[in-house]
């Protein structure tokens, strides 16, 4: 999950008397199809059933800029970025330590961003995920 959370959702689907459970990293969110979660292995719609305690977190420092999405409705933009200063990536097995480091990086961003305008720096946090190299993973499209 691309944020800090003390818990992770567990998803379920019941068919033919059998219940299958999926962890948060085994499902995909599909914005194009009315916002359902799908299991990665079967493509079936699953629903959040419960939460479990999260086990680890990661925090990284990223560039942040706006990219032109297209001319529709007078033009639209989206946020994009990439991992910078990989030596600042840290992993935690304690939620409070991850929050503290996130706050330290935000202070660094505040100082850095005073002199920047087109491209800024930002913090991205993850619960039980490795930091992305860049975002978004796929270029958004106008809908």
Secondary structure, DSSP 8 states (H G I E B T S, - for coil): --S--SEEEEEEEEETTEEEEEEGGGEEEEGGGTSEEEETTT--EEEEEEEEE---EEEEEEEEEEEEEESGGG-EEEEEEEEE-GGG-EEESSHHHHHHHHHHHHHHHHHHHTT-SSSEEEEEEEESS---SEE-SS-----
